[in-house]
Amino acid sequence: MPRVAYSEEERKRVKEELLAEGLKLMARQGVQHTTVEQIYKKVGISRTFFYSFFSGKEELAVESLYLQQPRILSYARRLTEDPSLSRRGAVEKFLFDCCYGEKNGIAVLSVEDQQLLFRRLPEEELRKFRRKQAQLFGEILECFGIRADRETTALFINLCLAVMVIRKAIPETLPLLVPEAADETAAFQIRAIADYLEKLRQQQ
């Protein structure tokens, strides 16, 4: 017989499980290829109950990305505190692990994922997402010893997301790029970002 009522504590636990499972699935297979059915079946609830928490996959995806943000920042801090890594080494490892997010449990939005989500996000939610994104990347910069003004943070966001998105896009979305050089292309871009951050640190 199906449950007819859940306590607030139980609802909170179920929602947390939905976000956690959604994040795991999206990290492995992307937003576009993750379905609502996959998520609610992982948690062991009904489709109807799922929709009592979220209006759809897009809302869950955005909340999952918010859930991921403090974890990413915490990971960056752990790398900077690792005595076996130089500051530059910490930057490169952080960018590399984010770039290959599907291997490290980090959800990275592909071009298609971004188009899917942001076509359907209300304007206010989009502004909120951009604010939280800027805050995250600014804190990552500070973690790496760089003063995070608005312009530096904006450029850092674009540089980081560009390498991640391009790496994910080869060869399906960007078929004219050479797949055999995808990894070295990402490595080159990561080194270039690390060079830029080193220069910023020296100037400050």
N, C-alpha and C positions, 0 to 999 in steps of 0.2 A: 504493500500500500504506500503511495507516495507521501512524502512529508507535506504537511499543510501549513506548518509554521516553523520559522527559524528564529532563534534569539538574535539580538543585535550582535552579540559576540560571535555566534556561528556565521552570520552574514559577513561580518568583517573577515573572518578566517577564509570563507569561500572566495570572497573578492580578492584577497591576497593570493590565494592559490591560482585563481584565474589569471591574474597579472603575471605571476611567476611562470606559469606554464606557457602563457602567451609569449612572454619574452624569450623563453627557451626555444620555442618553435620558430619565432621570427628571426632569432639569431642564426638558426640553422638553415632555414629555407626562405626567409624574407617575408614581408608582409603580404605581398601579392599571392604567394603560394600557401599561406596559412589560412585555414578556414575556421569559422566560428565552431563548427562541429568538432574539429580536431581539439580545440581548446576545451570545450565543455565536457567532452568525453574523457579527456585526460583527468579532469577534476571529478568526474563522476556525478554530474548534475544534468538536468534536462535543458533543452534549448529554451524553453519558456523561462526557466529560472535564470539562465544566463542573461536574458534580455531584461530582467529586473535590475541588473547591475549596469549594463552598458547598452547604449542605443545600437551598437553594431561593432564590427571588428575595428573600424577606424578609431572610435573612442577608446577602446581597450588598448590599441596600439600606441596611441599618444600617452596614455597613462602609464603604460609599460616603459616607454622611453623615459618618462619622468622618474620612474622607479630605478631605472638604470643609472641615472646621472650621478647620484652620490657614490655609487659603487665605482664608477669610472674615476671620479675624483680621488676616492680612497686608494685606488690602485696606483694612480699617478704619484700620490704621496708615498706609498710604500716603496715604489721604485726609487724615488729621490733619497729615501732613507737607507737604501741597500748599500752597504759599504763596498760591495764588489763592483758597483757601477759608478762611473763618472757621471757628472750632470748631463753631459751630452749622451752618454750611453743610456741613461734613464729616459731621455727624450726619445731616442731612436727606438728603444724597446717598446715604450708606450705607444708610439705611432704605429710600429709594426704590428703589435698585438691588436690594436683597434682596426687596422687595415685588413687583417685576416680575422675579423670578428667572429665569423662562423666557427672557427676552430677554438675560440676562446670565450664563447658564451656572451659575446657583445653584439647586440643588434645594430647593424649599419644599414641605413636605408639606401636602396638602389635608386636609380633614376625613376624606374617604374613605381617603386614604393612611394617615393616623394610625390609623384604626380597623382597617384591614387589617394593618398592621405590629404594633400593640401587642396585638391579640388573640392573635397567634401568638408573641410574644416570651416566653421564659421570664422568670420574676420577677427573677432575678439579672441578666439582660441588660437588663431595663427599668431596674433600679437603676443599672447601669453607664451606660446612655444618659443618664439624668437627671443623674448626676454630671458626665459629660463636657459635657453641655449647660450646666449651671450654671457650670462652669469657663470655657467659651467666652464666655458672656455676661458673666461677671464680668471677664474679660480685656478684652472690648470696652468695658465701662464704664471700666475703668482707662485704656484707650487714649484715651478721651474726657475724661480728667481727673477722673473721679468715683470716690470710694472705694467699693469693691464689697463691702458687707456682705451677709449672707445675705438679709435682707428686701428690700433695694434690688435685688439681682440677681434675686430671684424675681419682683418686680413688673415689672422691665425685660423679663424673658423673656415674661411674659404680655402686656404691652403690644405688644411687637414681633411676637410670633406672632399676636396677635389681628388686627392690621392686615393681615398677610400672608395669613392664612387667610380672613378675610372677603373680601378682594379677589379671591382665587381662587374663592371660593364663589358669587359673584354671576355669573349668575343661577341656575345649575343646582341648587346645594345650598340656596341661600337665595332662593327664587323671589319672596318678598314684598319683597325689597329692590329698589330701582330701578336697573336696569343702567346707565341713562344718567348716573347720579350716582356710579358706582363709583369712577372715577378721582379725582373731587373729594373723595369720602368718604375714600379712602386718603390724599390729600394733607392733609386736615384732621387726620386721626389722626397722621400723621407730624409735622405742626407741633406738635400737642399733646404728643407725646413729646419733641420737641426743647425745648419750653417747660419741661417737667418736668425734663429733664436740666440745663437752664440754671439753674433754681432750685436744684437739688441742688448744682451746682458753686459757686454763690454762697454757699450755706449752709456749705459745707465750707471 
